[in-house]
Amino acid sequence: MSPPPHLSFCAVFLVKFEASMDIPERVFQYRYHFAIAITAPLVLSLLLYAAPRLITVLAYFWPLFASTAVFLILVIVFGGVSQLQATDHYHGEKAGEGLLDYVAGQPQRTVD
């Protein structure tokens, strides 16, 4: 692209210089984006380097994971059985209401 013939060398240089000034201004506008784009992978790589291996974590916590799994399975099994029995009423009371009243400290109801 050739400059118009009426512009002198200095004018052409200033026009090109001003056009090249747009790039640093744009880079400065996105400085936080660039900082995050550089910092995030560095932090992630340092964490991955310093973190223990997954097998090490599983080997350390396997009793906790196993007992939690067994507990959750028991809750699901007995919760499903209890839901079938919760529909029955015991002396006009839903299953578990008496226990909740006892735990909450409410006085017992008298049946008239």
C-alpha positions in Angstrom: 0.0 0.0 0.0 1.6 3.2 -1.1 1.0 6.5 0.7 -0.7 9.3 -1.1 1.7 11.5 -3.1 0.9 14.7 -1.3 2.2 13.3 2.1 5.8 13.9 3.0 8.1 11.2 4.4 7.6 12.6 8.0 3.9 12.5 7.6 3.9 8.9 6.4 6.2 7.9 9.2 3.9 9.6 11.8 0.8 7.9 10.3 2.6 4.5 10.5 3.8 5.2 14.0 0.3 6.2 15.2 -1.1 3.0 13.6 1.5 0.9 15.4 0.6 2.6 18.7 -2.8 0.9 18.6 -1.3 -2.5 19.2 0.4 -1.7 22.6 -2.8 0.1 23.7 -4.9 -3.0 22.9 -2.4 -5.2 24.7 -2.5 -2.9 27.7 -6.3 -3.0 27.5 -6.2 -6.8 27.9 -3.4 -6.9 30.5 -5.4 -8.7 33.1 -6.4 -11.4 30.6 -2.8 -12.0 29.6 -1.8 -12.1 33.3 -4.4 -14.7 34.1 -3.6 -16.7 30.9 0.0 -16.9 32.0 -0.5 -17.3 35.7 -3.2 -20.0 35.7 -1.2 -22.7 33.8 1.8 -22.0 36.0 -0.2 -22.4 39.2 -1.9 -25.5 37.8 1.4 -27.1 36.8 2.9 -26.4 40.2 -0.1 -27.9 42.0 0.1 -31.0 39.8 3.8 -31.3 40.5 3.4 -30.9 44.2 0.2 -32.9 44.6 0.4 -36.6 45.6 -0.6 -39.2 43.1 -4.2 -40.4 43.0 -3.2 -43.9 44.0 -1.5 -42.5 47.1 -4.6 -40.7 48.2 -6.8 -43.7 47.5 -4.5 -46.0 49.5 -4.6 -43.7 52.4 -8.3 -43.1 52.5 -9.7 -46.5 51.3 -11.1 -47.4 54.7 -13.0 -44.2 54.9 -14.3 -44.6 51.3 -15.3 -48.3 52.0 -17.1 -47.6 55.2 -19.0 -44.6 53.7 -20.1 -46.7 50.8 -21.3 -49.5 53.1 -23.2 -46.9 55.2 -24.8 -45.3 52.2 -25.9 -48.7 50.9 -27.4 -49.6 54.3 -29.3 -46.3 54.4 -30.7 -46.8 50.9 -31.7 -50.4 51.7 -33.3 -49.7 55.1 -34.7 -46.4 53.9 -36.6 -48.2 51.1 -37.9 -50.8 53.5 -38.9 -48.0 56.0 -40.8 -46.1 53.4 -43.1 -49.1 52.9 -43.7 -49.3 56.6 -44.1 -45.5 57.1 -47.5 -45.7 55.4 -48.9 -47.7 58.3 -50.2 -45.8 61.3 -49.6 -46.9 64.9 -52.5 -45.7 67.1 -53.3 -42.8 64.8 -49.7 -41.7 64.6 -47.3 -41.7 61.7 -44.2 -43.8 62.1 -41.4 -41.8 63.7 -43.5 -39.0 65.1 -43.2 -40.2 68.6 -39.4 -40.4 68.4 -39.3 -36.9 66.9 -41.4 -35.5 69.7 -39.1 -37.2 72.3 -36.0 -35.8 70.7 -37.5 -32.3 70.3 -38.5 -32.4 74.0 -42.2 -31.9 73.4 -44.5 -33.3 76.0 -46.3 -36.5 75.2 -49.7 -36.3 73.8 -52.5 -37.8 75.7 -55.0 -39.8 73.8 -58.5 -39.1 75.0 
